């Protein structure tokens, strides 16, 4: 999508957490946040991290020296990098936690189906 927009004169910045995947896609400008997937705009419920992330994205849009430019956010999910081993790692979850998450996921799918039907 970014390449299509760029080809039509609209500058883009992709914000993401999967550095290897997004860089492989060769997007024009990429703001990488070393956060869990789904959190590329900052920490949930953390307006300061979200505002800084937006500021960095706009700065990248302004200053990128060329195509395929990656900027890394200075923000950290946690001072302890062990979250990368534990975050949503099903091998670290109890059967009860897995069942709870599955039930929540199924509930969200039902809500989405209802919204789609409406």
Secondary structure, DSSP 4 states (H G I P E B T S, - for coil): -HHHHHHTT----EEES-HHHHHHTT-SEEEE--S-TT-TT-STT-HHHHHHHHHHHHHHHHH--SSSEEEE-S--S-SSTTHHHHTT-GGGS-HHHHHHHHHHHHHHHHHHHHHHH-
